[in-house]
Amino acid sequence: MRAFIANIFLVPKFQRLSYRCAIALYLLIIILGSIPGARQDIGQYAGGVLLHFVTYSILALLLFSGFNGSRSERALKSVLTIMAMGALDEYVQSFFPYRSADVMDWAVDVTSGIVTATVLWTLWPRIIDAE
């Protein structure tokens, strides 16, 4: 099982797929978040902080596994990309009268990216040594 997980992180085909999935998920977030009432509907199942944290943690995981480089480079690229994605998400929300941009949402996005990248950076040697 560990070798399978290591292959997902190391095989270039899976890395590209992971990166593309991160971009597709992010675009889906932007699109679905722009639908009137969609945020309120999903709010019945998950609060704003939890929703942002989980969503951007998944994005950070996909980005970390999709980038090339050392584990430090992957972590840094992931966090910087999450910062930009979160900022753009909040910026887009500011254009809709039924949505509002919130710096605290962006802070949760960045925090989730940092936490996820740190966990992956820490576990990376164990995942890679599985081969």
N, CA, C and O atoms as a GROMACS GRO file, in nm:
protein
  524
    1MET      N    1   0.082  -0.119   0.000
    1MET     CA    2   0.000   0.000   0.000
    1MET      C    3   0.086   0.126   0.000
    1MET      O    4   0.058   0.221  -0.072
    2ARG      N    5   0.192   0.125   0.081
    2ARG     CA    6   0.279   0.243   0.087
    2ARG      C    7   0.349   0.265  -0.046
    2ARG      O    8   0.369   0.379  -0.087
    3ALA      N    9   0.384   0.158  -0.115
    3ALA     CA   10   0.448   0.173  -0.247
    3ALA      C   11   0.350   0.235  -0.346
    3ALA      O   12   0.389   0.315  -0.431
    4PHE      N   13   0.223   0.197  -0.336
    4PHE     CA   14   0.120   0.255  -0.422
    4PHE      C   15   0.109   0.405  -0.399
    4PHE      O   16   0.103   0.484  -0.493
    5ILE      N   17   0.108   0.445  -0.270
    5ILE     CA   18   0.099   0.587  -0.237
    5ILE      C   19   0.223   0.661  -0.288
    5ILE      O   20   0.212   0.771  -0.341
    6ALA      N   21   0.340   0.601  -0.271
    6ALA     CA   22   0.463   0.664  -0.320
    6ALA      C   23   0.458   0.682  -0.470
    6ALA      O   24   0.503   0.785  -0.522
    7ASN      N   25   0.405   0.584  -0.542
    7ASN     CA   26   0.396   0.596  -0.687
    7ASN      C   27   0.305   0.712  -0.729
    7ASN      O   28   0.332   0.780  -0.828
    8ILE      N   29   0.199   0.733  -0.656
    8ILE     CA   30   0.109   0.844  -0.687
    8ILE      C   31   0.185   0.976  -0.679
    8ILE      O   32   0.164   1.065  -0.761
    9PHE      N   33   0.273   0.988  -0.581
    9PHE     CA   34   0.348   1.112  -0.563
    9PHE      C   35   0.466   1.125  -0.659
    9PHE      O   36   0.511   1.236  -0.685
   10LEU      N   37   0.515   1.015  -0.712
   10LEU     CA   38   0.640   1.020  -0.789
   10LEU      C   39   0.624   1.003  -0.939
   10LEU      O   40   0.706   1.056  -1.014
   11VAL      N   41   0.524   0.934  -0.985
   11VAL     CA   42   0.507   0.909  -1.128
   11VAL      C   43   0.461   1.039  -1.195
   11VAL      O   44   0.359   1.095  -1.156
   12PRO      N   45   0.535   1.086  -1.295
   12PRO     CA   46   0.500   1.214  -1.360
   12PRO      C   47   0.356   1.220  -1.411
   12PRO      O   48   0.293   1.326  -1.405
   13LYS      N   49   0.304   1.109  -1.461
   13LYS     CA   50   0.167   1.106  -1.511
   13LYS      C   51   0.069   1.141  -1.399
   13LYS      O   52  -0.024   1.219  -1.420
   14PHE      N   53   0.090   1.082  -1.281
   14PHE     CA   54   0.002   1.110  -1.168
   14PHE      C   55   0.023   1.251  -1.113
   14PHE      O   56  -0.070   1.314  -1.065
   15GLN      N   57   0.147   1.299  -1.122
   15GLN     CA   58   0.174   1.435  -1.077
   15GLN      C   59   0.096   1.535  -1.163
   15GLN      O   60   0.032   1.626  -1.110
   16ARG      N   61   0.100   1.519  -1.294
   16ARG     CA   62   0.026   1.608  -1.384
   16ARG      C   63  -0.124   1.598  -1.357
   16ARG      O   64  -0.194   1.699  -1.355
   17LEU      N   65  -0.172   1.476  -1.337
   17LEU     CA   66  -0.314   1.456  -1.309
   17LEU      C   67  -0.354   1.524  -1.179
   17LEU      O   68  -0.460   1.588  -1.172
   18SER      N   69  -0.272   1.513  -1.078
   18SER     CA   70  -0.299   1.575  -0.949
   18SER      C   71  -0.306   1.727  -0.963
   18SER      O   72  -0.396   1.791  -0.908
   19TYR      N   73  -0.211   1.784  -1.036
   19TYR     CA   74  -0.210   1.929  -1.058
   19TYR      C   75  -0.334   1.973  -1.135
   19TYR      O   76  -0.396   2.073  -1.100
   20ARG      N   77  -0.369   1.899  -1.238
   20ARG     CA   78  -0.488   1.932  -1.318
   20ARG      C   79  -0.615   1.920  -1.235
   20ARG      O   80  -0.707   2.000  -1.250
   21CYS      N   81  -0.621   1.820  -1.149
   21CYS     CA   82  -0.737   1.805  -1.061
   21CYS      C   83  -0.749   1.923  -0.966
   21CYS      O   84  -0.859   1.970  -0.937
   22ALA      N   85  -0.636   1.972  -0.917
   22ALA     CA   86  -0.638   2.089  -0.828
   22ALA      C   87  -0.694   2.210  -0.902
   22ALA      O   88  -0.776   2.283  -0.847
   23ILE      N   89  -0.650   2.232  -1.025
   23ILE     CA   90  -0.699   2.346  -1.102
   23ILE      C   91  -0.848   2.329  -1.133
   23ILE      O   92  -0.924   2.424  -1.123
   24ALA      N   93  -0.889   2.208  -1.170
   24ALA     CA   94  -1.030   2.182  -1.201
   24ALA      C   95  -1.117   2.203  -1.077
   24ALA      O   96  -1.224   2.262  -1.085
   25LEU      N   97  -1.072   2.154  -0.962
   25LEU     CA   98  -1.147   2.171  -0.838
   25LEU      C   99  -1.159   2.319  -0.803
   25LEU      O  100  -1.265   2.365  -0.761
   26TYR      N  101  -1.051   2.392  -0.819
   26TYR     CA  102  -1.053   2.535  -0.789
   26TYR      C  103  -1.152   2.608  -0.880
   26TYR      O  104  -1.229   2.692  -0.833
   27LEU      N  105  -1.150   2.579  -1.008
   27LEU     CA  106  -1.244   2.642  -1.100
   27LEU      C  107  -1.388   2.606  -1.064
   27LEU      O  108  -1.478   2.689  -1.074
   28LEU      N  109  -1.408   2.482  -1.023
   28LEU     CA  110  -1.541   2.439  -0.980
   28LEU      C  111  -1.586   2.518  -0.856
   28LEU      O  112  -1.702   2.556  -0.846
   29ILE      N  113  -1.494   2.542  -0.764
   29ILE     CA  114  -1.524   2.621  -0.645
   29ILE      C  115  -1.567   2.762  -0.684
   29ILE      O  116  -1.665   2.815  -0.631
   30ILE      N  117  -1.494   2.822  -0.776
   30ILE     CA  118  -1.525   2.958  -0.821
   30ILE      C  119  -1.662   2.961  -0.888
   30ILE      O  120  -1.744   3.049  -0.861
   31ILE      N  121  -1.687   2.864  -0.975
   31ILE     CA  122  -1.813   2.861  -1.050
   31ILE      C  123  -1.932   2.834  -0.957
   31ILE      O  124  -2.031   2.906  -0.961
   32LEU      N  125  -1.921   2.731  -0.876
   32LEU     CA  126  -2.032   2.697  -0.786
   32LEU      C  127  -2.055   2.806  -0.681
   32LEU      O  128  -2.168   2.831  -0.641
   33GLY      N  129  -1.948   2.871  -0.638
   33GLY     CA  130  -1.962   2.979  -0.542
   33GLY      C  131  -2.028   3.102  -0.600
   33GLY      O  132  -2.073   3.190  -0.525
   34SER      N  133  -2.035   3.110  -0.732
   34SER     CA  134  -2.096   3.224  -0.798
   34SER      C  135  -2.245   3.204  -0.824
   34SER      O  136  -2.314   3.298  -0.864
   35ILE      N  137  -2.295   3.087  -0.801
   35ILE     CA  138  -2.438   3.058  -0.821
   35ILE      C  139  -2.516   3.116  -0.703
   35ILE      O  140  -2.485   3.086  -0.588
   36PRO      N  141  -2.617   3.197  -0.732
   36PRO     CA  142  -2.697   3.256  -0.622
   36PRO      C  143  -2.758   3.148  -0.533
   36PRO      O  144  -2.821   3.054  -0.581
   37GLY      N  145  -2.737   3.162  -0.403
   37GLY     CA  146  -2.794   3.070  -0.305
   37GLY      C  147  -2.713   2.944  -0.280
   37GLY      O  148  -2.742   2.872  -0.185
   38ALA      N  149  -2.614   2.916  -0.362
   38ALA     CA  150  -2.538   2.791  -0.346
   38ALA      C  151  -2.462   2.789  -0.214
   38ALA      O  152  -2.457   2.686  -0.147
   39ARG      N  153  -2.402   2.900  -0.176
   39ARG     CA  154  -2.326   2.905  -0.052
   39ARG      C  155  -2.417   2.884   0.069
   39ARG      O  156  -2.380   2.815   0.164
   40GLN      N  157  -2.535   2.942   0.065
   40GLN     CA  158  -2.628   2.925   0.176
   40GLN      C  159  -2.675   2.780   0.184
   40GLN      O  160  -2.692   2.726   0.294
   41ASP      N  161  -2.697   2.717   0.070
   41ASP     CA  162  -2.741   2.577   0.069
   41ASP      C  163  -2.637   2.485   0.130
   41ASP      O  164  -2.671   2.398   0.211
   42ILE      N  165  -2.512   2.503   0.092
   42ILE     CA  166  -2.407   2.415   0.146
   42ILE      C  167  -2.377   2.449   0.291
   42ILE      O  168  -2.325   2.366   0.366
   43GLY      N  169  -2.410   2.573   0.332
   43GLY     CA  170  -2.390   2.615   0.470
   43GLY      C  171  -2.472   2.534   0.569
   43GLY      O  172  -2.442   2.533   0.688
   44GLN      N  173  -2.576   2.467   0.520
   44GLN     CA  174  -2.657   2.381   0.607
   44GLN      C  175  -2.578   2.257   0.651
   44GLN      O  176  -2.607   2.198   0.755
   45TYR      N  177  -2.479   2.220   0.572
   45TYR     CA  178  -2.402   2.098   0.599
   45TYR      C  179  -2.265   2.125   0.659
   45TYR      O  180  -2.213   2.044   0.735
   46ALA      N  181  -2.207   2.240   0.624
   46ALA     CA  182  -2.074   2.273   0.674
   46ALA      C  183  -2.063   2.424   0.691
   46ALA      O  184  -2.100   2.501   0.602
   47GLY      N  185  -2.011   2.465   0.806
   47GLY     CA  186  -1.991   2.607   0.831
   47GLY      C  187  -1.879   2.662   0.745
   47GLY      O  188  -1.802   2.586   0.685
   48GLY      N  189  -1.870   2.793   0.739
   48GLY     CA  190  -1.772   2.859   0.653
   48GLY      C  191  -1.628   2.821   0.682
   48GLY      O  192  -1.551   2.792   0.590
   49VAL      N  193  -1.590   2.821   0.810
   49VAL     CA  194  -1.451   2.790   0.846
   49VAL      C  195  -1.417   2.646   0.809
   49VAL      O  196  -1.313   2.620   0.748
   50LEU      N  197  -1.504   2.553   0.844
   50LEU     CA  198  -1.480   2.412   0.812
   50LEU      C  199  -1.476   2.390   0.661
   50LEU      O  200  -1.389   2.319   0.611
   51LEU      N  201  -1.568   2.451   0.591
   51LEU     CA  202  -1.574   2.436   0.446
   51LEU      C  203  -1.447   2.489   0.380
   51LEU      O  204  -1.390   2.422   0.294
   52HIS      N  205  -1.403   2.607   0.420
   52HIS     CA  206  -1.280   2.663   0.364
   52HIS      C  207  -1.159   2.578   0.400
   52HIS      O  208  -1.075   2.550   0.314
   53PHE      N  209  -1.150   2.535   0.526
   53PHE     CA  210  -1.034   2.458   0.570
   53PHE      C  211  -1.022   2.326   0.494
   53PHE      O  212  -0.914   2.292   0.445
   54VAL      N  213  -1.130   2.254   0.485
   54VAL     CA  214  -1.127   2.123   0.417
   54VAL      C  215  -1.100   2.140   0.267
   54VAL      O  216  -1.018   2.069   0.210
   55THR      N  217  -1.169   2.234   0.206
   55THR     CA  218  -1.154   2.255   0.062
   55THR      C  219  -1.011   2.293   0.026
   55THR      O  220  -0.952   2.235  -0.065
   56TYR      N  221  -0.956   2.390   0.097
   56TYR     CA  222  -0.821   2.435   0.063
   56TYR      C  223  -0.713   2.337   0.110
   56TYR      O  224  -0.602   2.339   0.058
   57SER      N  225  -0.744   2.252   0.207
   57SER     CA  226  -0.651   2.145   0.243
   57SER      C  227  -0.642   2.042   0.130
   57SER      O  228  -0.534   1.994   0.098
   58ILE      N  229  -0.757   2.009   0.072
   58ILE     CA  230  -0.757   1.916  -0.042
   58ILE      C  231  -0.681   1.977  -0.159
   58ILE      O  232  -0.603   1.908  -0.225
   59LEU      N  233  -0.703   2.105  -0.185
   59LEU     CA  234  -0.629   2.172  -0.292
   59LEU      C  235  -0.478   2.168  -0.264
   59LEU      O  236  -0.399   2.142  -0.354
   60ALA      N  237  -0.439   2.193  -0.140
   60ALA     CA  238  -0.297   2.192  -0.104
   60ALA      C  239  -0.237   2.053  -0.123
   60ALA      O  240  -0.124   2.041  -0.170
   61LEU      N  241  -0.311   1.949  -0.087
   61LEU     CA  242  -0.264   1.812  -0.108
   61LEU      C  243  -0.243   1.784  -0.257
   61LEU      O  244  -0.139   1.730  -0.297
   62LEU      N  245  -0.341   1.821  -0.338
   62LEU     CA  246  -0.329   1.798  -0.482
   62LEU      C  247  -0.213   1.879  -0.541
   62LEU      O  248  -0.140   1.829  -0.627
   63LEU      N  249  -0.196   2.002  -0.496
   63LEU     CA  250  -0.086   2.084  -0.547
   63LEU      C  251   0.049   2.028  -0.504
   63LEU      O  252   0.141   2.019  -0.584
   64PHE      N  253   0.061   1.991  -0.376
   64PHE     CA  254   0.186   1.935  -0.326
   64PHE      C  255   0.227   1.812  -0.406
   64PHE      O  256   0.343   1.797  -0.443
   65SER      N  257   0.130   1.725  -0.431
   65SER     CA  258   0.162   1.603  -0.506
   65SER      C  259   0.179   1.632  -0.655
   65SER      O  260   0.238   1.551  -0.727
   66GLY      N  261   0.128   1.744  -0.701
   66GLY     CA  262   0.138   1.777  -0.843
   66GLY      C  263   0.261   1.855  -0.882
   66GLY      O  264   0.299   1.855  -0.999
   67PHE      N  265   0.323   1.923  -0.788
   67PHE     CA  266   0.443   2.001  -0.818
   67PHE      C  267   0.567   1.913  -0.821
   67PHE      O  268   0.570   1.806  -0.760
   68ASN      N  269   0.667   1.958  -0.892
   68ASN     CA  270   0.798   1.893  -0.893
   68ASN      C  271   0.888   1.963  -0.792
   68ASN      O  272   0.858   2.074  -0.747
   69GLY      N  273   0.998   1.898  -0.758
   69GLY     CA  274   1.097   1.959  -0.670
   69GLY      C  275   1.110   1.884  -0.540
   69GLY      O  276   1.047   1.781  -0.517
   70SER      N  277   1.194   1.940  -0.454
   70SER     CA  278   1.214   1.882  -0.322
   70SER      C  279   1.087   1.904  -0.239
   70SER      O  280   0.997   1.976  -0.280
   71ARG      N  281   1.083   1.840  -0.124
   71ARG     CA  282   0.963   1.856  -0.041
   71ARG      C  283   0.948   2.000   0.007
   71ARG      O  284   0.836   2.049   0.022
   72SER      N  285   1.058   2.068   0.030
   72SER     CA  286   1.050   2.209   0.071
   72SER      C  287   0.997   2.296  -0.043
   72SER      O  288   0.915   2.385  -0.020
   73GLU      N  289   1.044   2.270  -0.163
   73GLU     CA  290   0.995   2.346  -0.279
   73GLU      C  291   0.847   2.318  -0.303
   73GLU      O  292   0.771   2.410  -0.332
   74ARG      N  293   0.808   2.195  -0.291
   74ARG     CA  294   0.666   2.160  -0.309
   74ARG      C  295   0.580   2.229  -0.204
   74ARG      O  296   0.473   2.282  -0.236
   75ALA      N  297   0.626   2.229  -0.080
   75ALA     CA  298   0.550   2.292   0.027
   75ALA      C  299   0.537   2.443   0.002
   75ALA      O  300   0.428   2.499   0.016
   76LEU      N  301   0.646   2.507  -0.034
   76LEU     CA  302   0.644   2.650  -0.058
   76LEU      C  303   0.554   2.685  -0.177
   76LEU      O  304   0.473   2.777  -0.169
   77LYS      N  305   0.568   2.612  -0.286
   77LYS     CA  306   0.484   2.636  -0.404
   77LYS      C  307   0.337   2.615  -0.370
   77LYS      O  308   0.251   2.690  -0.416
   78SER      N  309   0.308   2.513  -0.292
   78SER     CA  310   0.170   2.484  -0.254
   78SER      C  311   0.110   2.597  -0.172
   78SER      O  312  -0.001   2.643  -0.199
   79VAL      N  313   0.183   2.643  -0.073
   79VAL     CA  314   0.132   2.750   0.014
   79VAL      C  315   0.114   2.879  -0.064
   79VAL      O  316   0.013   2.947  -0.049
   80LEU      N  317   0.212   2.913  -0.148
   80LEU     CA  318   0.200   3.036  -0.227
   80LEU      C  319   0.083   3.028  -0.324
   80LEU      O  320   0.013   3.127  -0.346
   81THR      N  321   0.062   2.912  -0.383
   81THR     CA  322  -0.050   2.895  -0.476
   81THR      C  323  -0.182   2.902  -0.402
   81THR      O  324  -0.277   2.963  -0.451
   82ILE      N  325  -0.190   2.842  -0.284
   82ILE     CA  326  -0.312   2.849  -0.202
   82ILE      C  327  -0.340   2.994  -0.163
   82ILE      O  328  -0.455   3.037  -0.162
   83MET      N  329  -0.237   3.068  -0.130
   83MET     CA  330  -0.255   3.209  -0.096
   83MET      C  331  -0.317   3.285  -0.213
   83MET      O  332  -0.410   3.364  -0.195
   84ALA      N  333  -0.265   3.261  -0.332
   84ALA     CA  334  -0.317   3.330  -0.451
   84ALA      C  335  -0.459   3.282  -0.484
   84ALA      O  336  -0.546   3.363  -0.518
   85MET      N  337  -0.482   3.153  -0.474
   85MET     CA  338  -0.616   3.099  -0.504
   85MET      C  339  -0.720   3.155  -0.407
   85MET      O  340  -0.829   3.195  -0.449
   86GLY      N  341  -0.687   3.157  -0.280
   86GLY     CA  342  -0.780   3.209  -0.180
   86GLY      C  343  -0.809   3.357  -0.202
   86GLY      O  344  -0.923   3.400  -0.189
   87ALA      N  345  -0.705   3.433  -0.234
   87ALA     CA  346  -0.724   3.576  -0.259
   87ALA      C  347  -0.811   3.599  -0.382
   87ALA      O  348  -0.899   3.684  -0.381
   88LEU      N  349  -0.787   3.523  -0.487
   88LEU     CA  350  -0.867   3.538  -0.608
   88LEU      C  351  -1.012   3.496  -0.584
   88LEU      O  352  -1.104   3.559  -0.635
   89ASP      N  353  -1.032   3.392  -0.506
   89ASP     CA  354  -1.167   3.347  -0.471
   89ASP      C  355  -1.242   3.459  -0.399
   89ASP      O  356  -1.356   3.489  -0.433
   90GLU      N  357  -1.179   3.520  -0.301
   90GLU     CA  358  -1.244   3.629  -0.227
   90GLU      C  359  -1.265   3.751  -0.317
   90GLU      O  360  -1.367   3.819  -0.305
   91TYR      N  361  -1.173   3.778  -0.405
   91TYR     CA  362  -1.187   3.890  -0.499
   91TYR      C  363  -1.307   3.869  -0.591
   91TYR      O  364  -1.385   3.962  -0.613
   92VAL      N  365  -1.321   3.750  -0.643
   92VAL     CA  366  -1.434   3.719  -0.731
   92VAL      C  367  -1.565   3.734  -0.654
   92VAL      O  368  -1.663   3.786  -0.708
   93GLN      N  369  -1.567   3.690  -0.530
   93GLN     CA  370  -1.688   3.701  -0.449
   93GLN      C  371  -1.731   3.846  -0.430
   93GLN      O  372  -1.850   3.874  -0.416
   94SER      N  373  -1.636   3.938  -0.429
   94SER     CA  374  -1.670   4.079  -0.406
   94SER      C  375  -1.752   4.140  -0.520
   94SER      O  376  -1.810   4.247  -0.503
   95PHE      N  377  -1.756   4.075  -0.634
   95PHE     CA  378  -1.833   4.126  -0.748
   95PHE      C  379  -1.981   4.089  -0.743
   95PHE      O  380  -2.061   4.146  -0.818
   96PHE      N  381  -2.017   3.997  -0.657
   96PHE     CA  382  -2.155   3.950  -0.652
   96PHE      C  383  -2.226   4.013  -0.532
   96PHE      O  384  -2.175   4.009  -0.420
   97PRO      N  385  -2.346   4.072  -0.555
   97PRO     CA  386  -2.416   4.138  -0.444
   97PRO      C  387  -2.462   4.041  -0.335
   97PRO      O  388  -2.483   4.082  -0.221
   98TYR      N  389  -2.477   3.915  -0.368
   98TYR     CA  390  -2.522   3.815  -0.271
   98TYR      C  391  -2.406   3.745  -0.203
   98TYR      O  392  -2.427   3.655  -0.122
   99ARG      N  393  -2.284   3.784  -0.235
   99ARG     CA  394  -2.163   3.729  -0.172
   99ARG      C  395  -2.081   3.844  -0.117
   99ARG      O  396  -2.104   3.960  -0.153
  100SER      N  397  -1.987   3.814  -0.032
  100SER     CA  398  -1.897   3.919   0.018
  100SER      C  399  -1.758   3.859   0.038
  100SER      O  400  -1.743   3.743   0.076
  101ALA      N  401  -1.659   3.940   0.013
  101ALA     CA  402  -1.521   3.898   0.036
  101ALA      C  403  -1.490   3.915   0.184
  101ALA      O  404  -1.534   4.011   0.248
  102ASP      N  405  -1.415   3.821   0.238
  102ASP     CA  406  -1.382   3.826   0.380
  102ASP      C  407  -1.236   3.787   0.399
  102ASP      O  408  -1.193   3.679   0.359
  103VAL      N  409  -1.161   3.876   0.461
  103VAL     CA  410  -1.019   3.849   0.486
  103VAL      C  411  -1.001   3.729   0.577
  103VAL      O  412  -0.903   3.656   0.565
  104MET      N  413  -1.095   3.708   0.668
  104MET     CA  414  -1.085   3.592   0.758
  104MET      C  415  -1.099   3.461   0.681
  104MET      O  416  -1.034   3.362   0.715
  105ASP      N  417  -1.183   3.458   0.578
  105ASP     CA  418  -1.192   3.338   0.493
  105ASP      C  419  -1.058   3.312   0.427
  105ASP      O  420  -1.012   3.197   0.422
  106TRP      N  421  -0.995   3.417   0.377
  106TRP     CA  422  -0.864   3.402   0.314
  106TRP      C  423  -0.762   3.351   0.416
  106TRP      O  424  -0.677   3.267   0.383
  107ALA      N  425  -0.769   3.402   0.538
  107ALA     CA  426  -0.676   3.358   0.642
  107ALA      C  427  -0.694   3.209   0.672
  107ALA      O  428  -0.596   3.138   0.695
  108VAL      N  429  -0.818   3.163   0.672
  108VAL     CA  430  -0.844   3.019   0.693
  108VAL      C  431  -0.787   2.939   0.576
  108VAL      O  432  -0.728   2.833   0.596
  109ASP      N  433  -0.804   2.989   0.454
  109ASP     CA  434  -0.748   2.922   0.335
  109ASP      C  435  -0.597   2.907   0.349
  109ASP      O  436  -0.542   2.800   0.327
  110VAL      N  437  -0.531   3.016   0.384
  110VAL     CA  438  -0.384   3.015   0.398
  110VAL      C  439  -0.342   2.923   0.511
  110VAL      O  440  -0.246   2.847   0.497
  111THR      N  441  -0.412   2.928   0.622
  111THR     CA  442  -0.380   2.840   0.736
  111THR      C  443  -0.393   2.693   0.697
  111THR      O  444  -0.308   2.612   0.732
  112SER      N  445  -0.499   2.660   0.624
  112SER     CA  446  -0.516   2.520   0.582
  112SER      C  447  -0.404   2.479   0.487
  112SER      O  448  -0.355   2.366   0.494
  113GLY      N  449  -0.362   2.570   0.399
  113GLY     CA  450  -0.251   2.539   0.310
  113GLY      C  451  -0.122   2.516   0.386
  113GLY      O  452  -0.046   2.424   0.354
  114ILE      N  453  -0.096   2.600   0.485
  114ILE     CA  454   0.026   2.586   0.566
  114ILE      C  455   0.023   2.456   0.645
  114ILE      O  456   0.123   2.383   0.649
  115VAL      N  457  -0.089   2.426   0.709
  115VAL     CA  458  -0.100   2.303   0.789
  115VAL      C  459  -0.081   2.180   0.701
  115VAL      O  460  -0.005   2.090   0.735
  116THR      N  461  -0.151   2.177   0.589
  116THR     CA  462  -0.143   2.061   0.499
  116THR      C  463  -0.002   2.045   0.443
  116THR      O  464   0.052   1.935   0.440
  117ALA      N  465   0.057   2.155   0.397
  117ALA     CA  466   0.193   2.149   0.342
  117ALA      C  467   0.294   2.105   0.448
  117ALA      O  468   0.388   2.031   0.419
  118THR      N  469   0.275   2.150   0.570
  118THR     CA  470   0.366   2.111   0.680
  118THR      C  471   0.354   1.962   0.711
  118THR      O  472   0.454   1.893   0.729
  119VAL      N  473   0.231   1.914   0.716
  119VAL     CA  474   0.210   1.770   0.741
  119VAL      C  475   0.272   1.688   0.628
  119VAL      O  476   0.341   1.589   0.654
  120LEU      N  477   0.249   1.728   0.505
  120LEU     CA  478   0.307   1.655   0.391
  120LEU      C  479   0.459   1.666   0.391
  120LEU      O  480   0.527   1.567   0.361
  121TRP      N  481   0.512   1.780   0.422
  121TRP     CA  482   0.657   1.798   0.428
  121TRP      C  483   0.717   1.705   0.533
  121TRP      O  484   0.824   1.648   0.513
  122THR      N  485   0.646   1.690   0.645
  122THR     CA  486   0.694   1.604   0.752
  122THR      C  487   0.685   1.456   0.714
  122THR      O  488   0.777   1.379   0.742
  123LEU      N  489   0.575   1.418   0.651
  123LEU     CA  490   0.554   1.276   0.617
  123LEU      C  491   0.624   1.235   0.488
  123LEU      O  492   0.637   1.116   0.460
  124TRP      N  493   0.669   1.330   0.409
  124TRP     CA  494   0.726   1.301   0.278
  124TRP      C  495   0.835   1.195   0.281
  124TRP      O  496   0.830   1.103   0.199
  125PRO      N  497   0.934   1.201   0.371
  125PRO     CA  498   1.038   1.097   0.373
  125PRO      C  499   0.980   0.956   0.397
  125PRO      O  500   1.029   0.859   0.340
  126ARG      N  501   0.878   0.946   0.479
  126ARG     CA  502   0.817   0.814   0.506
  126ARG      C  503   0.744   0.762   0.382
  126ARG      O  504   0.747   0.643   0.353
  127ILE      N  505   0.678   0.852   0.311
  127ILE     CA  506   0.605   0.812   0.189
  127ILE      C  507   0.703   0.768   0.082
  127ILE      O  508   0.683   0.664   0.018
  128ILE      N  509   0.807   0.844   0.063
  128ILE     CA  510   0.904   0.815  -0.042
  128ILE      C  511   0.987   0.691  -0.009
  128ILE      O  512   1.021   0.613  -0.099
  129ASP      N  513   1.020   0.673   0.117
  129ASP     CA  514   1.101   0.557   0.157
  129ASP      C  515   1.022   0.427   0.150
  129ASP      O  516   1.078   0.320   0.175
  130ALA      N  517   0.895   0.435   0.116
  130ALA     CA  518   0.812   0.314   0.106
  130ALA      C  519   0.856   0.228  -0.010
  130ALA      O  520   0.827   0.108  -0.014
  131GLU      N  521   0.926   0.287  -0.106
  131GLU     CA  522   0.967   0.209  -0.223
  131GLU      C  523   1.072   0.115  -0.183
  131GLU      O  524   1.121   0.039  -0.266
   0.00000   0.00000   0.00000
